[in-house]
Each structure stands twice: as C-alpha cells, then as structure tokens.
Amino acid sequence: MEGECEFNVPGVDKTCKTWYKVFGDLKCGKTPLVVLHGGPGVPHNYVLSIADLVQTHGIPVIVYDQLGCGKSTHLREKNGDTDFWTEQLFVDELHHLLDHLAIHDNYDILGHSWGGMLGSRFATQRPKGLRRLILANSLASMPLWVEAANKLRLDLPADVQETLTKHEKEGTTDSKEYHDAMDVFYAKHVCRVIPMPEDVAASFALLEQDPTVYHTMCGPSEFHIIGSLKTWSIIPELPNINVPTLVLNGHYDEAQDSVVQPFFQHIPSNVRWFTFANSSHVPHHEERELYMQRVGDFLSMDM
C-alpha cells in the first residue's frame, strides 16, 4: 500500500504531504515497524531492503520520506532556515503519520543514522504505543560523531585529506573535486558494497537534487558538520527511554563504537548492542541476511 498523508506545517502557506509505503498487512496481528531514514534529507530508497522482514519474520514494514525530500513535499525556499528545520518538526510529522495509519497504539521504530537521532528523541518523550526501538548506525552526540569521523579521515590517502581540507577552508565544498574525495571516505565507511546497490545510489542522487534539509541541519558532508545539528546530543535524556532497545553499528562504520556506546550505557531499559563485523554504515545491504535475522529476532522475541 502506498499513499500520502496531509500535514499542515506552521510557517508554510500550503498543505504539505508525507509520502509513505506499507509492506505487508497492518492487520496481520504483528506489531508494524516504522523505518526512519537518515540524512536528514536522504530519501527512503536505501532502506527499502528492510522490507525483507515481511518475508523473513512476517513483520509489516512502513517506510516514508520525511518532509523536504524524496516523494514528500519539498520546501527549497526554506533552505538555511534553522528555525524551520527542527527535530520537533519531524517528531510532529511522525506522530501525524502514526495517526493516519491508525497504528499509534502499537508500533516499533527503527531509526537509521539521522533516523536514529530522531527515533531516540522521539522515544525520550515516551510516546504512546511505542513497543521497541532500534537505533541503527546512529549517534548519541554529534561532537562524538565528528571526533570519530576525523580519526577515520586520518586513514585516508594524504592527497584525499588535502583535497577535503582545502575545499572546506575555501568554502568550495560544492566542487566535483571535493565530492570525489568524499566518495573515497564513503566507500570505506558508508557503503562497502561495490558497485553501490541501486537503492543506495538512488538515495544519494535524490539528495544531490535537493540538499535543502541536509545542508541546513548538517552541512556539505558527513564529517564537515556546520549546520544546526553541530552541537546536538541526546545523552542527558537517554535515561528517559523506557522500551527495549537494540543498538546496531558496523565495524567499519562512521558510527564507531565510541559514537553509539552512550546509548548502551545510559538507556536504562533492556538494551542490547550488536556490531556487524563486515559492514560499515549500511549493514542492511552489506550483511543483509544477518541483519534481517538480528532485527527480526529482536522484534519477535518475548521480553
């Protein structure tokens, strides 16, 4: 099932729409899983593989494009507007979607990367109906993320490091040379599957077409964070999460152990942590079968 959910947004003089797609049957008796994509502003395509859970575990899966990207309403006129692009906007959008799908009384959430930031913030508010939480390849603190990324960056070839630094200092991060240098980092720490899976490539292509949300909240790249999320941290609020939680990352992930460890340390509920030995940032592609097993088993087990 595919559809759109109308969403009235303060400060916007038109009705916005959130696009979504449901895999499986929401009335099958199993708790549906809502997948929050990353970015912010990287469309849903790259998380479509998580719909494998319908076949492997009979779990209904819902993917959607957050406001500002993909098939949902784009708002390019809000580029750089940090007062508009806020976490609360996306929290409100999620609540609205849950109401629209009539699942607000019983659902699970899987948030990938930025989606995990959004999912953790959402969970700290103890929303009704949230049964289980998966924080996949995400971060508890942006300063910790940048620190880890800078360490990984030091392992890149010297000429690549020089290119990145040069363009960041000169403010020319939109140049092809900078993007080519970023691709070297991405091939090691974002997606190690070569060639890049079609769905992942599609998300990157769509981000390039409209980077409004990403540039406003993050910046020009994964490791040059100059947007509104620059000082973001959920660590002080993690004790408020009161549902069973699964933390995931990859051995080669830009979400290094130091970045996700606070989730494991500070969430007081039943929390588990698994690292995919042969993956970086997208183990749902890099170790797809094992990923579905770990996620599906966590969502299906009695607790």
Secondary structure, 3 states (H helix, E strand, C coil): CEEEEEECCCCCCCCEEEEEEEECCCCCCCCCEEEECCCCCCCHHHHHHHHHHHHHHCCCEEEECCCCCCCCCCCHHHCCCCCCCCHHHHHHHHHHHHHHCCCCCCEEEEEECHHHHHHHHHHHCCCCCEEEEEEECCCCEHHHHHHHHHHHHCCCCHHHHHHHHHHHHHCCCCCHHHHHHHHHHHHHHCCCCCCCCHHHHHHHHHHHHCCHHHHHHCCCCCCCCCCCCCCCECHHHHHHCCCCEEEEEECCCCCCHHHHHHHHHHCCCCEEEEEECCCCCCHHHHCHHHHHHHHHHHHHCCC
